[in-house]
């Protein structure tokens, strides 16, 4: 039985991933800084445990690290959880960079037999569509010169040094995760309770998304396939416009609905700087991960949304 250490294991993706890995027969150790250990995660199993860590002080229990075969790093403050004040932006960046640096430091200092580190990143690495990558941004595209672009760059660089230790490093740039447990999908569905389908801005902006089941399967794929190394986009092969996504959700959920467009200026007033990300069109290619042999269970938006109904 292989042991996987997960940081961010009590977050939105982490909970689903932890339960998935337990069902697959892995031993899972969730590194957490909170007292509410196990919240939202199955705890009635013998192959799950929790261990305190402090990425700011670079603390990981060396006895726990010594048991690990693989590490999955999901740690980081939620990008869309709060308005982007200067303090919040520092928290978003620092929580990611400190987590990566802590993992590298621990691996350098403590005896271990870790074979793989899978580091989460995000498609915030890429800027808005500009025609340079007509089939979608590929992994070779440079980081964009805005807050999320620079944050993703620092995030990925924070774990780069594990390769110098002879450990395989896989980085997944994750798109908008669709899950009924929360996140963007829950926000999109709220107005539909009253039969209102809210299109954001022009609605033409492309959304590069991934179904939660595909994402958690992709993490295991990265662990099991030793040929994988480097950066891969974790997005479905068929991006969709905001309008098409909202229309698909409404068609499946309601017999009758009204499409309502939320003007860009109103989103800017409500969200501040974060509105740039809501209105930005970012088309990201899934060709590389598909070429590596990963098969998406939900490649198209109708399939994905229907699975939640």
C-alpha positions in Angstrom: 0.0 0.0 0.0 1.5 3.3 -1.1 1.3 6.4 1.1 0.3 9.8 -0.2 0.8 13.0 1.7 -1.7 15.7 0.8 -1.5 19.4 1.6 -4.8 21.3 1.3 -6.6 18.0 1.9 -9.6 19.6 3.6 -10.3 22.0 0.8 -12.8 21.7 -2.0 -10.7 19.6 -4.3 -8.7 18.0 -1.4 -11.8 16.4 0.2 -12.8 14.7 -3.0 -9.3 13.6 -3.8 -8.7 12.2 -0.3 -11.9 10.1 -0.4 -11.1 9.0 -4.0 -7.6 7.8 -3.0 -8.9 6.0 0.0 -11.3 4.1 -2.1 -8.5 3.2 -4.5 -6.6 1.6 -1.6 -3.9 4.2 -0.8 -2.9 5.2 2.6 -3.5 9.0 2.9 -1.9 11.4 5.4 -3.5 14.9 5.3 -1.3 17.7 6.4 -3.4 20.4 8.1 -2.9 23.6 10.1 -6.4 23.5 11.6 -7.9 22.0 14.7 -10.9 20.6 12.8 -9.0 17.6 11.5 -11.0 15.5 9.0 -13.8 18.0 8.4 -15.7 16.8 5.3 -13.4 13.8 4.8 -14.1 10.2 5.6 -12.5 9.3 8.9 -13.9 5.8 9.6 -11.0 4.1 7.8 -7.8 2.8 9.1 -5.6 4.1 6.2 -6.3 7.8 6.8 -4.5 10.0 9.3 -3.9 13.7 9.9 -0.7 15.4 10.8 0.0 19.0 11.8 2.2 21.2 9.6 3.2 24.8 9.5 4.4 26.0 6.1 5.3 29.5 7.5 7.7 27.9 10.0 8.6 25.1 7.6 7.4 22.4 10.0 6.5 18.9 8.7 6.8 15.9 11.0 9.8 14.0 9.7 8.4 10.6 10.8 5.4 11.3 8.6 7.5 12.4 5.7 9.6 9.2 6.0 6.5 7.1 5.3 5.5 9.0 2.1 5.8 7.6 -1.4 4.1 10.6 -3.1 3.2 14.2 -2.2 0.2 16.1 -3.6 0.4 19.8 -2.9 -3.0 21.6 -3.0 -2.3 24.2 -0.4 -3.4 27.8 -1.0 -5.9 30.4 0.0 -9.0 30.5 -2.1 -8.6 32.9 -5.0 -12.3 33.8 -5.3 -13.3 33.5 -1.6 -12.8 37.2 -0.8 -12.4 40.6 -2.6 -8.8 41.2 -3.7 -7.4 43.7 -1.2 -3.7 44.2 -1.1 -3.6 42.0 2.1 -5.7 39.3 0.5 -3.5 39.2 -2.6 -0.4 38.7 -0.4 -2.2 35.9 1.4 -3.1 34.2 -1.9 0.5 34.3 -3.1 2.3 33.6 0.1 0.1 30.6 1.1 1.1 28.9 -2.1 4.8 29.9 -2.2 5.3 29.0 1.5 3.7 25.6 1.1 5.9 24.7 -1.8 9.1 26.0 -0.1 8.1 24.1 3.1 7.9 20.8 1.1 11.2 21.4 -0.6 12.9 22.2 2.7 11.5 19.1 4.4 12.6 16.9 1.6 16.1 18.4 1.7 16.4 18.0 5.5 14.6 14.7 6.2 15.4 11.2 5.1 12.6 10.0 2.8 11.7 7.8 -0.2 9.3 10.2 -1.9 9.1 9.3 -5.6 6.7 12.0 -6.9 5.6 15.5 -6.1 2.4 16.6 -7.8 2.0 20.3 -7.5 -1.2 22.1 -8.2 -1.1 25.3 -10.2 -3.7 27.1 -12.2 -4.6 28.4 -15.7 -4.3 31.9 -14.1 -0.7 31.4 -15.5 -2.1 32.4 -18.9 -3.4 35.8 -19.9 -6.5 36.6 -22.0 -6.8 35.1 -25.5 -4.9 37.1 -28.0 -4.8 34.9 -31.1 -1.2 33.8 -30.5 -2.4 30.3 -29.5 -5.4 29.8 -31.8 -5.9 26.2 -30.6 -5.6 27.3 -26.9 -2.7 28.1 -24.6 -0.1 25.4 -24.5 2.1 24.6 -21.5 5.1 26.4 -23.2 3.3 29.8 -23.1 5.0 32.3 -20.7 3.4 33.5 -17.5 1.2 36.5 -18.0 2.2 39.8 -16.4 -0.7 40.2 -14.0 -1.4 39.2 -10.4 -2.5 35.6 -11.1 0.2 35.1 -13.8 3.0 36.2 -11.5 1.5 34.3 -8.6 1.3 31.0 -10.6 4.9 31.6 -11.7 6.1 31.9 -8.1 3.9 29.0 -7.1 5.4 26.7 -9.6 9.0 27.9 -8.9 8.5 27.2 -5.2 8.6 23.4 -5.8 11.0 23.3 -8.7 14.0 22.4 -6.6 12.6 18.9 -5.8 13.9 17.8 -9.2 17.4 18.4 -7.9 16.7 15.7 -5.3 16.0 13.2 -8.0 12.2 13.4 -7.3 9.8 13.4 -10.3 7.8 16.7 -10.4 4.4 17.0 -12.1 2.6 20.4 -12.2 -1.1 20.5 -13.1 -2.4 23.9 -14.2 -6.0 23.5 -13.2 -8.9 25.1 -14.9 -12.3 26.1 -13.4 -13.3 23.1 -11.4 -17.0 22.1 -11.7 -18.3 20.3 -8.6 -21.6 20.4 -6.8 -19.8 20.7 -3.5 -19.1 24.4 -4.2 -16.9 26.8 -6.1 -17.9 28.4 -9.4 -20.7 25.9 -10.2 -22.6 26.7 -7.0 -22.4 30.4 -7.8 -23.7 29.9 -11.3 -26.6 27.8 -10.0 -27.8 30.2 -7.3 -29.9 32.5 -9.6 -31.5 29.5 -11.3 -33.5 28.9 -8.2 -35.6 31.8 -9.3 -35.5 30.9 -13.0 -32.8 33.5 -13.9 -29.8 32.4 -15.9 -27.1 35.1 -15.4 -24.7 35.6 -18.3 -21.6 37.5 -17.2 -20.5 40.5 -19.3 -20.7 39.7 -23.0 -20.9 36.0 -22.3 -18.5 35.3 -25.1 -15.5 34.8 -22.9 -14.1 31.2 -23.1 -14.0 29.2 -19.9 -11.5 26.3 -19.6 -13.0 24.0 -17.1 -12.7 20.4 -15.7 -15.1 18.1 -14.0 -14.1 17.2 -10.4 -14.1 13.5 -11.2 -11.6 14.0 -14.1 -9.4 16.2 -12.0 -9.0 13.8 -9.1 -8.5 10.9 -11.6 -5.8 13.1 -13.2 -3.9 13.4 -9.9 -3.8 9.6 -9.6 -2.8 9.3 -13.3 0.2 11.7 -12.5 1.3 9.4 -9.7 0.9 6.1 -11.5 2.5 7.1 -14.8 6.2 7.6 -14.2 6.7 8.9 -17.7 4.8 12.1 -16.8 7.1 14.9 -15.8 6.8 18.7 -16.0 3.7 20.9 -16.6 0.3 19.7 -17.9 -2.9 21.7 -18.4 -5.7 20.1 -16.3 -8.7 21.2 -18.4 -11.3 19.4 -20.4 -10.7 19.2 -24.2 -13.7 21.3 -25.0 -13.7 24.8 -23.5 -17.0 26.6 -23.5 -18.2 30.2 -23.5 -19.8 31.7 -20.4 -23.1 32.0 -22.2 -23.1 28.4 -23.4 -22.2 27.2 -19.9 -25.0 29.1 -18.3 -27.5 28.1 -21.0 -26.6 24.5 -20.6 -27.0 24.6 -16.8 -30.4 26.4 -17.2 -31.6 23.9 -19.9 -30.8 20.9 -17.7 -32.1 22.4 -14.4 -35.2 24.4 -15.4 -38.2 24.0 -17.8 -38.4 27.7 -18.0 -35.8 30.4 -17.4 -34.8 33.9 -18.4 -31.4 34.8 -19.6 -30.1 37.9 -17.9 -26.9 39.6 -18.8 -24.9 41.2 -15.9 -23.1 44.2 -17.4 -19.3 44.3 -17.1 -19.3 47.6 -15.2 -21.6 46.2 -12.6 -19.3 43.2 -12.1 -16.4 45.6 -11.8 -18.2 47.5 -9.0 -19.1 44.3 -7.2 -15.8 42.4 -7.5 -13.2 45.0 -8.0 -10.0 43.7 -9.6 -11.3 40.2 -9.4 -13.8 41.1 -12.2 -10.9 40.9 -14.7 -10.7 37.1 -14.2 -14.5 36.7 -14.4 -14.6 38.6 -17.7 -11.4 37.3 -19.2 -11.5 34.8 -22.1 -8.8 32.1 -21.6 -8.8 29.1 -24.0 -6.4 26.4 -22.7 -5.3 23.3 -24.6 -5.7 19.8 -23.2 -3.7 18.2 -26.0 -0.6 17.4 -24.0 -2.3 15.5 -21.2 -4.5 13.7 -23.8 -1.4 12.8 -25.7 0.0 11.3 -22.6 -2.8 8.8 -22.4 -5.3 10.4 -20.0 -8.9 9.8 -21.0 -11.5 12.3 -19.9 -14.7 10.9 -18.6 -16.4 14.3 -19.2 -14.9 16.0 -22.2 -17.9 18.1 -23.0 -20.0 20.5 -20.9 -23.4 18.8 -21.4 -22.0 15.5 -20.1 -20.4 17.2 -17.2 -23.4 19.3 -16.1 -25.8 16.4 -16.6 -23.7 14.3 -14.1 -24.7 16.7 -11.3 -28.4 16.7 -11.9 
